[in-house]
Amino acid sequence: MIPAEEEGLLSELNVKEGDAVPAGKIVGKIDAGLMELAAEEARKTYEIQRDKAESKSAYNVAVKKYKLAKEEYETAARLGRKGSRSAHEVRRAKYSMEASYAEVQDAMDQRSEAAGLAAREEIKVRQMDFRIGKMRISTPFDGNVLEILKHPNEYVQKGENVIRFVRMDKLWVEGTVSSDTCRPSDVKGKRVTVTLKQAGGEELEFLGQVVTGPLEVEGVGKRFRVRAEVDNRYENGQWVLLPGASLSMSVDLGPNANTRAANRVR
């Protein structure tokens, strides 16, 4: 199954039942229009605040103004000691220097504040982009669409299944092995070759490995059932091995012998 990771109106679904779809393909979308607008607004706010935080123009002007005011105060203080400047003029020059220094501090605070706002908006943008990404419905693995459960313009809840999707790149093949040939412990983990006989007599081989066994015993000590995972192939727009196909499976037991049995894909 492929579920919706966010709730909303299903705005797009571009697959149909029976389609073979590779892993990672976007097959549908939940309407994200309002969230995309909010994300774009947050992104612009982030860029404005980032530029403010990186800009040094106001800070540089304030520093220059402070340096000039400091020079004027030092000059006024020196002349004041000689009696060439009144105490009032000296105090005014000192006040101008202190006010200029406050402007430098204010410019630094504004840059720091802008950096904090930019960081906050950047987090907001990332969160929104993450949620928008979850509004895209994609295939988790190579497989086939078995059933469409929700259609465009229908509302879907978070976690609600949208598509019934089955894995096709790897399939389970079940078959039976004669207990006269080997024991169940002999086949587990062994390599297998699965053969599909097509119309016209052409035979195709697929490789895999026994993953479980025995599943059950058929007859009284006659045969036991095993399961192998086999790599499928995607050719000419479709999967070659399909569920329910009749196959033969050979288990590689090493230097001793191979066992064969009628099998089917699950």
N, C-alpha and C positions, 0 to 999 in steps of 0.2 A: 504494500500500500504506500501511496505518497500522500501525506497529510498536509494541510495548510499550517504554516508556522505562525501566521498572524490572522486575525479575523478581518473581515471586510467583504466588499463586493468583488466577486470573481469577474474581472474585466476582460480576460483573454485566456483562451485554451486552444493551443494549436496542434493537438494530436488527436487521433481517432483510434477507435478500437482496432487492434491488430497491428498497429504500427510498431516497428522495431526501432528503438531509440537508444543512442549511446549514452554513457554516463556523463553527467554534468550538463546536459542540454536543458535550457529553460523551456518548459512546455506550457507554462501558464503564468498569469500575473493577477495579483489582487490589487485593486485600485489604490494607488498610493499618491494621488494627485495633491491632496491637502498636505500630506507629510512632505512631499517634495517641495512644495511652496515654502513651508516652514523651514525646511532644511536650507533652501536657497537664501532665505532671509537671515538665518543664523550664520550662514557662510559669509554673507556680505558684512554683517556686523563684526564677525571675526576678523575679516580682512581690514576693516576700518580701524579696529582697536590694535591690530598687529602693526599697522603702519604708524599709528600714534606711538606705540611702544618703541618702535625702531627709529623713529625720527628724533634727531638731536637738535633741530633748528631752534625750537623755543629754549631749550637748555643752553645752547651755545650763545644765544642773544642775552640771556639772563646772566651768564658768566661774564661776558664782555661788559655788560652794564655794571655788574658788581665790581669788576676790576677798576673801571673808570671811577666809580663812586669811592672806592677805597683810596685811590690816588688823590682824589679831590679832598677827602677827609684828612689824609696824612699831610697834604700841603696846608690845609686850613689849620690843622693842629700845630704845625711848625710855625706858621705865621702868627698864630694866636699867642704862642709863647713869647714871640718878639713884640707883641702888642699891635701887629698889623691887621689882625682879624679880631672881631668882637667875639665874646663868649657865645652869643646867639648864633653867629655864623658857623662857629665850630660845631655847636650842637646840631644845627641843621644839616651840616655835611655828614656828621656821624649818623644821624637818623637816615639820611639818604643811602649811606653805605649799608646800614642794617636792613633797610627795606629791600635793597637790591639783593642782599644775601638771602632774604626770605623768598624772593622770587626764584632764586636758584633752587632752593629746597622745594618750592612748589612745583617747579618744572620737573624735578626728579620724582616727586610724589605722583605727578600726573602720568609720567611714563610707567612707573611701577603699577599704578592703578589700571592703566590701559593694558599692560601685560597680563594682569590678573583677569580682566574682562575677556581678553583674547583667548586665554587658556580655557576659561569657562565656556565660551562660545565654540571653541574647537572641540571640546568634549561633547557638547550638545550636537554638533554636526556629525561627529563620529557615531553617536548613539542613533541619530535619525537615519544615517546612511546604513547602519547595521540593520535597523528595522525594515528599511526599504528593501534591502537585500533579501530579507526573509519573506517579503511579499512576492518574490519571484519563485515560482514553483519549478524545481529542477529534479532531474532523475538522479537517484543516488548511485546507480550502477547500470551497466548495460542490460537491457531487458526488453520486454514486450508489454504493450498496453492491452490488458485483458478486458477492462471495463471502465467507462467514464461514469463516475459517481456524481459529480457536480458539473453544471454547465454555466457558460457565461451569463452574467447578470443575475446569478444566484448568490445569496449571502452565505458565506462560510464562516464557521467558528474556528478558533485556534485549536489545532489538533484534529479537526474533522477531515476524514479521508476524501480526497478529490479524485484520485485515480487508483484503480487496482492494477498494480504493476508487478511483474514477476521477473526475477533474475534469469538471464539467458546466457551470460558469458561463461558461467560454470553451472553444470547440471549434475544431478545425482542419477547414477545408473545402478539399478539393482539387478542382481542375478544370483544364481545358485551354483555352488561348487560341490563336487562329489567328495564325500568324507572318505572314500577309498583312496583318493589321490593325495589329500593333505588334511591337516588339522586346522581348526579355526584360527589358532594362533599363528599358523604359517602364512596366512594371507594378509593379516592386518598391516597396513602401511606399505604394502607392495604396489609396484607400478602395474598399471593395466593398459591394455589397448582395446578400444571399443571400435567395432566395425559396423558401418551402416551400408547396407546394400541398397543401391538406388535402382530405379527403373532402367532397364537396359543392361543390368548386370554390373555396372560400375560400383566399386567399393571404396568407401572413404574411411580413413582411420583417424581416431581421436585419442589423445593420451590423457591419463589421469592416475589416480591413486586410491587404493582402498582406504576408506575413512572409518568404517564401522563393520563389525562382524563378530560372531554370527548374529543376525537379527532374529532368526527363528530356524527351526529344523523342519525339513519337509520329509515326511516318511519316517520310518524307524531306522535311524542311523544311516540314512541314505545320502541326503544332501543338506547343506546349510546355506542360508541366504546371506549375502554380503552387499555392501553399498560402497560405490566408488564415486569420487568427485572428478568430473571430466571437463576439460577445457573445450568449449564450443567454438565455432567459427562463424563469422559474419561475412557473407558473400552475396553480391548482387542485390543488396538491399534487404536481406533477410538472414535469419539464423538457420544454419544447416540442420542441427539437431533440434527436434521439437518434442515436447512432452507426449508420451504414449508411443513413440517410435519403437519398432522391433529391432533389436540389435544383437550382436554377439560380443562377448567380452572375454578377453584373454588376460589371465593373471600371471605375471612374471614371477615365478617362484625361485628364480636363480638357475643354477646349472641342472636342476632335476627335471622339471617338466612344466608345461603350461596346462591350465584347466580351462575348459570352455563350457558355456551354458547359454541358453536363451535369456535375453535380458530386455528390460524396458526402461525408458527414461522417465523420471519423476520430476 
